[in-house]
Amino acid sequence: MNPSRTTASHASSVTMTTRPAAVADKLTKVYGQGETRVVALDGVSVEFRRGEFTAIMGPSGSGKSTLMHCMAGLDAISGGSARIGDLELTGLSDKQLTRLRRDRIGFVFQAFNLLPTLTAAENITLPLTIAGRRPDKAWLDEVIAAVGLADRLEHRPAQLSGGQQQRVAVARALAGRPEIIFADEPTGNLDSRSGAEVLGFLRDSVRELGQTVAMVTHDPVAASYADRVVFLADGHVVDELREPTAATVLDRMKRLDTGDRAG
Ligand SMILES: Nc1ncnc2c1ncn2[C@@H]1O[C@H](COP(=O)(O)OP(=O)(O)OP(=O)(O)O)[C@@H](O)[C@H]1O
């Protein structure tokens, strides 16, 4: 049985009808020119609904990271559109994109990217400090309690396990109540137990705190924590699975690898 299916997704059922947190519409991304031209995304349309946890999977080179970078305003798009909430990313200046990333998007990367000289608490609030925003104390307490870091707040990253460091990174991503969190292989550097904790927390942030998460992963077990899996191949969305289990995800991945994209 898939552990991610044992509790009802209350937040999802309440919020899924509202406008999506992020939308790609016929999104294309072309790198290079002439002989080095690569079409990384070839008309990708996908919605990330509020209060939903989406995993993005696909073979190496299928465009997963490119999709995430374009949606998060880290990379310019070549055609189509990308929106965070109702904000269209095309045409935004570098300054506006920086502000968008800072104020409306949370990031979790494979490498935890914590500042070594700061405590866990200072790392968690750093983006808010940089933005000159006052942390919402009640929300922060809720996030810190949920990630189980209340007794580690004064520790520096070197004094924390990998799993704890990634939980600090997740709390940091959540601290500003972003419109959406983009997670790129968040469990890639963790053992399976720590990985399960981080994934469980990402799932809880969606179910219990009403957040929205899009996560790139290669791992069918990680994907099984999501509400849905979007499959990419050769820069296209080729499949989608709801209520995934590790077994159903693996089965779809095998079909992609053999080029059978039916169903
Ligand atoms: N900066 C770049 N310049 C040129 N080509 C790029 C660049 N970034 C990505 N590509 C190409 O775009 C395609 C999609 O790459 P992308 O990294 O999005 O795939 P991916 O699915 O995330 O792969 P992986 O699972 O290996 O991380 C690949 O063919 C890749 O070589």
The ligand as an SDF file (V2000), in Angstrom:
LIG
                    3D

 31 33  0  0  0  0  0  0  0  0999 V2000
   21.9630   25.5430  -21.0400 N   0  0  0  0  0  0  0  0  0  0  0  0
   21.7480   24.6410  -22.0040 C   0  0  0  0  0  0  0  0  0  0  0  0
   22.3060   24.7770  -23.2280 N   0  0  0  0  0  0  0  0  0  0  0  0
   22.0710   23.9030  -24.2230 C   0  0  0  0  0  0  0  0  0  0  0  0
   21.2740   22.8120  -24.0990 N   0  0  0  0  0  0  0  0  0  0  0  0
   20.7020   22.6040  -22.8880 C   0  0  0  0  0  0  0  0  0  0  0  0
   20.9040   23.4950  -21.7830 C   0  0  0  0  0  0  0  0  0  0  0  0
   20.2050   23.0180  -20.7270 N   0  0  0  0  0  0  0  0  0  0  0  0
   19.6100   21.8840  -21.1500 C   0  0  0  0  0  0  0  0  0  0  0  0
   19.8930   21.6330  -22.4500 N   0  0  0  0  0  0  0  0  0  0  0  0
   19.3900   20.5080  -23.2520 C   0  0  0  0  0  0  0  0  0  0  0  0
   17.9760   20.5240  -23.1650 O   0  0  0  0  0  0  0  0  0  0  0  0
   17.4680   19.1900  -23.0700 C   0  0  0  0  0  0  0  0  0  0  0  0
   16.6570   19.0450  -21.7930 C   0  0  0  0  0  0  0  0  0  0  0  0
   17.5300   19.1500  -20.6750 O   0  0  0  0  0  0  0  0  0  0  0  0
   17.0200   19.0840  -19.1750 P   0  0  0  0  0  0  0  0  0  0  0  0
   18.2170   19.3280  -18.3000 O   0  0  0  0  0  0  0  0  0  0  0  0
   15.8430   19.9470  -18.9930 O   0  0  0  0  0  0  0  0  0  0  0  0
   16.5600   17.5380  -19.0450 O   0  0  0  0  0  0  0  0  0  0  0  0
   16.1870   16.7110  -17.7580 P   0  0  0  0  0  0  0  0  0  0  0  0
   14.9770   15.9260  -18.0880 O   0  0  0  0  0  0  0  0  0  0  0  0
   16.1290   17.6060  -16.5690 O   0  0  0  0  0  0  0  0  0  0  0  0
   17.4490   15.7300  -17.6630 O   0  0  0  0  0  0  0  0  0  0  0  0
   18.1380   14.9960  -16.4180 P   0  0  0  0  0  0  0  0  0  0  0  0
   17.1230   14.0200  -15.9140 O   0  0  0  0  0  0  0  0  0  0  0  0
   19.3170   14.3090  -17.0180 O   0  0  0  0  0  0  0  0  0  0  0  0
   18.4980   16.0480  -15.4090 O   0  0  0  0  0  0  0  0  0  0  0  0
   18.6810   18.2810  -23.1170 C   0  0  0  0  0  0  0  0  0  0  0  0
   18.8330   17.8350  -24.4440 O   0  0  0  0  0  0  0  0  0  0  0  0
   19.8180   19.1740  -22.7100 C   0  0  0  0  0  0  0  0  0  0  0  0
   21.0360   18.7470  -23.2730 O   0  0  0  0  0  0  0  0  0  0  0  0
  1  2  1  0
  2  3  1  0
  2  7  2  0
  3  4  2  0
  4  5  1  0
  5  6  2  0
  6  7  1  0
  6 10  1  0
  7  8  1  0
  8  9  2  0
  9 10  1  0
 10 11  1  0
 11 12  1  0
 11 30  1  0
 12 13  1  0
 13 14  1  0
 13 28  1  0
 14 15  1  0
 15 16  1  0
 16 17  2  0
 16 18  1  0
 16 19  1  0
 19 20  1  0
 20 21  2  0
 20 22  1  0
 20 23  1  0
 23 24  1  0
 24 25  2  0
 24 26  1  0
 24 27  1  0
 28 29  1  0
 28 30  1  0
 30 31  1  0
M  END
$$$$
